[in-house]
Amino acid sequence: MTDTNAPPDKLAEVAGLATALADRMLDQHVEGTTIQPKQFHMLVKATRMLQDNGVAWPPSVELVLMQIAKRAEQAEGFVASTESGARGDGVVVHMTQFLGDVKRS
């Protein structure tokens, strides 16, 4: 669920929180620490809200999402080449669906 037509101050706060979360996720990646699915889902919700309200994603948010999209595409290619036909973990599937819904220019 997202809040369309949110007040500009609320959107600025969401963008700031999304940036902080994306920066933390980038730090965790560099440290080799596992990124928790809850963090990922919070970032997806924040980016969806920004998208629904026509607000551009902050650079670090876009970087994290594009890295996840690249990994999702690689995972899909791997899954397609396996005999089991497994769809990968829920986070990758969720992100792939989300990015498929969002058309970025």
ZITA-V214186 format. One record per residue. N is the residue number from 1. PSI is psi in whole degrees, 0 to 359 (NA if undefined). OMEGA is omega in whole degrees, 0 to 359 (* if undefined). NEAR is the number of other C-alpha atoms within 8 Angstrom. Layout:
n:N psi:PSI omega:OMEGA near:NEAR
n:N psi:PSI omega:OMEGA near:NEAR
This chain:
n:1 psi:136 omega:178 near:3
n:2 psi:160 omega:181 near:7
n:3 psi:103 omega:177 near:7
n:4 psi:154 omega:182 near:7
n:5 psi:38 omega:178 near:5
n:6 psi:150 omega:178 near:8
n:7 psi:147 omega:182 near:6
n:8 psi:323 omega:180 near:6
n:9 psi:325 omega:178 near:6
n:10 psi:320 omega:179 near:8
n:11 psi:323 omega:177 near:11
n:12 psi:321 omega:178 near:8
n:13 psi:317 omega:178 near:8
n:14 psi:318 omega:179 near:10
n:15 psi:319 omega:178 near:12
n:16 psi:317 omega:178 near:8
n:17 psi:320 omega:178 near:8
n:18 psi:321 omega:178 near:13
n:19 psi:314 omega:179 near:12
n:20 psi:318 omega:180 near:8
n:21 psi:316 omega:179 near:10
n:22 psi:319 omega:178 near:12
n:23 psi:319 omega:179 near:10
n:24 psi:320 omega:179 near:8
n:25 psi:322 omega:177 near:11
n:26 psi:318 omega:177 near:9
n:27 psi:316 omega:179 near:8
n:28 psi:320 omega:179 near:11
n:29 psi:314 omega:180 near:10
n:30 psi:321 omega:180 near:7
n:31 psi:347 omega:183 near:6
n:32 psi:17 omega:180 near:6
n:33 psi:144 omega:179 near:7
n:34 psi:135 omega:176 near:6
n:35 psi:126 omega:183 near:9
n:36 psi:139 omega:178 near:6
n:37 psi:326 omega:179 near:7
n:38 psi:320 omega:177 near:6
n:39 psi:315 omega:180 near:10
n:40 psi:314 omega:181 near:10
n:41 psi:323 omega:177 near:8
n:42 psi:319 omega:179 near:8
n:43 psi:319 omega:178 near:11
n:44 psi:315 omega:180 near:10
n:45 psi:318 omega:180 near:10
n:46 psi:317 omega:180 near:11
n:47 psi:326 omega:177 near:11
n:48 psi:317 omega:179 near:9
n:49 psi:316 omega:178 near:11
n:50 psi:315 omega:180 near:14
n:51 psi:314 omega:182 near:11
n:52 psi:337 omega:181 near:10
n:53 psi:12 omega:175 near:9
n:54 psi:25 omega:180 near:6
n:55 psi:129 omega:179 near:8
n:56 psi:146 omega:178 near:6
n:57 psi:139 omega:173 near:10
n:58 psi:152 omega:184 near:9
n:59 psi:316 omega:182 near:7
n:60 psi:328 omega:178 near:9
n:61 psi:314 omega:180 near:13
n:62 psi:321 omega:178 near:9
n:63 psi:313 omega:180 near:8
n:64 psi:315 omega:182 near:11
n:65 psi:322 omega:179 near:8
n:66 psi:324 omega:176 near:8
n:67 psi:319 omega:178 near:8
n:68 psi:319 omega:179 near:10
n:69 psi:319 omega:180 near:11
n:70 psi:316 omega:179 near:8
n:71 psi:324 omega:179 near:8
n:72 psi:318 omega:178 near:12
n:73 psi:319 omega:178 near:9
n:74 psi:319 omega:179 near:8
n:75 psi:320 omega:178 near:10
n:76 psi:319 omega:178 near:10
n:77 psi:320 omega:178 near:8
n:78 psi:315 omega:182 near:8
n:79 psi:319 omega:181 near:12
n:80 psi:333 omega:182 near:8
n:81 psi:356 omega:179 near:6
n:82 psi:156 omega:180 near:8
n:83 psi:337 omega:185 near:5
n:84 psi:330 omega:180 near:5
n:85 psi:14 omega:178 near:7
n:86 psi:149 omega:183 near:6
n:87 psi:7 omega:181 near:7
n:88 psi:181 omega:182 near:9
n:89 psi:163 omega:185 near:6
n:90 psi:326 omega:181 near:6
n:91 psi:315 omega:180 near:8
n:92 psi:317 omega:179 near:11
n:93 psi:315 omega:180 near:11
n:94 psi:315 omega:181 near:8
n:95 psi:320 omega:178 near:12
n:96 psi:317 omega:178 near:11
n:97 psi:317 omega:180 near:8
n:98 psi:311 omega:182 near:9
n:99 psi:331 omega:176 near:9
n:100 psi:330 omega:179 near:7
n:101 psi:334 omega:185 near:6
n:102 psi:122 omega:178 near:7
n:103 psi:110 omega:180 near:6
n:104 psi:145 omega:177 near:3
n:105 psi:NA omega:* near:2
